[in-house]
């Protein structure tokens, strides 16, 4: 059964947490986005681009 992230988020906000902190906590507990309710894509960072063959997300512009 899927957790109801909106209810969890609203409950945390009503307890006095800031919206940002409530969203972080919901995402940490469930692994779901508090905004969309969909699973968070953890494999995106550092993945290869099929178009260019370069690594995305680490340093696209160089370090110099």
N, C-alpha and C positions, 0 to 999 in steps of 0.2 A: 504494500500500500504506500502510495506517495504521500510524503508529509505536506501539509498545507502551509507553505512558506509564508503566504500573505497573513494568515492568522497568527503565526509565530512572530512575524515582523510587527504587526499591529500590537500584539500583547507586549512586546519588548518596549515599543515606543510609549505605550500607555503606562509602563512601569517607570518611565523617566529617562530612558536611554535616548541619545541623539539618533536621528534617522541613520546616520552613517554607521554608528556603532551597532545599532540593531541589525542593519543589513550585514555587517561583517560577522556578527554572531550567528545569524541564521545561516549564512553561507558556510561558516565553519562547522556548524552542527550537522547540516544536511547535505552539503556539497551541491546545493541547488542555488541558482541565482534568486535573490529576493525580488528582483525586478521582473524577470521573465518567468520564473518558476521552472526553468530548464536546467539540466546539469551543466556545471561549469566545465569548460574545455581546458583541462590542465596540460594537454599535450601540445598546445599552440606555441608556447615560448620555445625558441631554439629549433623550430622545425625547418625543414628545407623547402624552399620555393621550387615548385615544379617548372615555373617559367624560366627563372634565371639560374637555378642550381646553387644558389647561395643560401647561407643560413639567415633566417629572418629573426629579428628581435634582439640580437646581441649587439652588434655594432655595424650598422649599414653604411656609416659615413667615415669609418676609419678613426684611428685614435690620434693622429697627428694634427 
